[in-house]
Amino acid sequence: MTKIISLGPAHPYRGGLASFSDRLALQFIAEGHEIEIITFTLQYPGLLFPGKSQYTDGPAPAGVKITRRLNSINPFNWISVGLEIKSKKPDILLLRYWLPFMGPSLGTVARIARWNRHTRVICIFDNVVPHEKRPGDKILTHYLTGSIDGAVVMSQTVLVDLRTFNSRIPARLSPHPLFDNYGDAVSKKEASAALNLDPGNSYILFFGFIRAYKGLDLLIEAFSSEKLRNRGIKLIIAGEFYEDDKPYRDLIQKFNLGNDVLIYDKFIRDEEVSLFFSIADLVVQPYKSATQSGVTQIAFHFNKPMIVTDVGGLREIVPDGRCGYVVNPDPDAITEAIADYYDNAREKSFTEGVIREKEKFSWKRMTSSILEIWKESGKLSGN
């Protein structure tokens, strides 16, 4: 049995990062390991958080010990948390890194925890280079990558980025597992009734919080094409705007799409996720930059074909022509893919492809990768 402390977002924080931590802990427990999660007392200062709330009102995962201890902006707290973990002597301190802002707090805790000469620090990287770059990013990322013994990444793009910061540590690529913690699919009729939508229409889905790099503007422009007009196809935008929504609403008005674009400007609660994916024919991720995306893994769970753009690691996850389409981040290319899906009745073959492909994305594969990196890092350190 391996003793693990996971340090990063978790319940009561909301969103994919927290859901990932909670689900991963459940997998480790199912495999017979001991794990506890230490999460934040303060994750983002209010001025830096673009959404309406950082917290979920859903229940905590049953059977997982979660303690709120880390303050992302208090160096004295980092020292205290580091000393606490050092004294507990876990075999693995498992970090989650997605933003340079977190480099100082996570890196300091990691450095102190390693003083016990037993704990090895393994980091799961969502990004090494952030989507939205800021001054000081490289310094903060160097600080974090210099504090760890090994890494797990979820796309080849992130692995390449990591090697520019630290080429000495062992690292393994393990794809983002399925988000299978949002329940089962329901019928389109049931989803339509719950969302008060017409089951006779076809629906494509853009899901998740909205930032410029996610390319929603490209999708709205693509959806304005005459090829998609008057066909009963509706675009659902389900997610909270993390920036000014006016440019997007102006585009919808400009292209006279008011009756065809349905906006749910809010954080989608866990119990609502299945409704949006169950009603959708296609899930579209028109990103302008990306590493990997948790949205693809929700789509895989619900057996939904996808359109993704050829940026970052998305091509690695969604095989073009088998599970959907990989297209250039261009409105015309997105339009053509949507039209082809309906014109050539691709639903059956693509859905079958999704069902076959998703077998690769198990939580067991992720836990195995973490444990293998832990063992490899021990050999390198002589422990």
Residue, then its C-alpha position, 0 to 999 in steps of 0.5 A: m500500500t502506497k501512502i499518498i497526499s494529493l495537493g491541489p484543487a478538490h471539493p468544495y472547489r468546483g470545475g474539472l480540476a477539482s473533479f479530477s482530484d476527487r475522482l483520482a483519489l477514489q481510484f487510488i482508494a479502490e486499488g488499496h492505497e492510502i490517500e488524502i487530499i489537501t486543498f486550498t483555503l484560498q485558491y484565487p484571490g477574488l480579484l483574480f477569479p473571473g467567474k461568479s463563484q469558486y465553490t460547488d454546492g454539491p456533496a463531497p466525494a464519499g470516503v475521501k479525506i479532504t482538508r482545506r489548508l493551503n493559502s495560495i498567497n501566504p508564504f508563511n502558510w506554505i512553510s506550515v503546510g510543507l512542514e506538516i506534509k514532511s512530518k507525515k512522510p507520505d511516499i508520494l506528494l502528488l501535485r497538480y499544476w495548471l497555472p504559473f500563479m500556483g508555482p510559488s505555493l506548490g513549489t515551496v511546499a514540495r521543497i520542504a516536504r522532500w526534506n524528510r528524505h522519503t517523500r518524492v514529489i510527482c506532478i500532474f501537468d495540465n499545462v506547462v506553458p499557459h494559454e494566456k501568457r503573463p510576465g514572470d510565467k517562466i520564472l514561476t514555472h522554473y521554480l515549480t519544475g525544480s521542486i519535483d522528482g517526476a511528472v505525468v503529462m496528458s499530451q505530447t505538447v505538454l511533454v515537449d514543453l516540460r522538457t524545456f524546463n526540466s529534462r532530468i526528471p522521469a516523465r510519462l504521458s498518460p491521457h486524461p481519463l474519462f470523466d465518468n463521475y457525471g452519471d449516465a446518459v438519459s434519452k434525448k426526450e428526457a433531456s429536452a424536457a428537463l432543459n425545456l427544448d424541442p426534441g425535434n431539433s438537432y443540437i451541437l454543444f459548446f461546453g465549459f467556461i468561456r475564455a478567448y483561447k477557446g474559440l467560441d467566436l470561431l464557432i459562432e461565425a461557422f454556425s452563421s453559414e448558409k449551409l447550416r441555416n433552416r435545418g433545425i440545428k441549434l447551437i447550445i453554449a453551456g458555461e460561464f463567461y470568464e470574460d466580457d460576453k458582449p463580443y459574443r452576443d454582438l456576433i450572434q446579433k450580427f449574424n441574426l442567430g438569436n433564435d438558433v443559439l441558446i446560451y446557458d451562462k452559468f456554471i453547469r452543476d454536476e447533476e446537469v452535465s448529463l442533460f447537455f451531453s445527452i441532448a447533443d449530437l456533436v460536441v465542438q471544441p473550436y480552440k485556438s490553443a490547447t494542451q488537452s481538455g477535460v471536455t473531450q473526456i466528458a464527451f467520450h463518457f457520454n459516447k458523443p462524436m466531436i469536432v476539435t481543432d488541430v491545436g495542442g494535443l487535441r488531435e492525439i485524443v480525437p482520431d480524425g474520421r473515427c471519433g469525429y473531426v480534427v479541423n483547422p481553427d477556422p470558421d469555414a473548416i468548422t462549418e464543413a465538418i458540421a455540415d458533413y456530419y449531418d449530410n452524410a449521417r455520420e452519427k452511427s459510425f462516429t459513435e461506434g468509434v468513440i465507444r472503441e476509443k474511450e477504452k484507452f482512457s481509464w483511471k487505472r492507467m493514470t494511477s499506474s503511470i503515477l506509481e511507475i514514475w514514483k518507482e522510477s524516481g526512487k531508482l534515480s535517487g537511490n532510495 
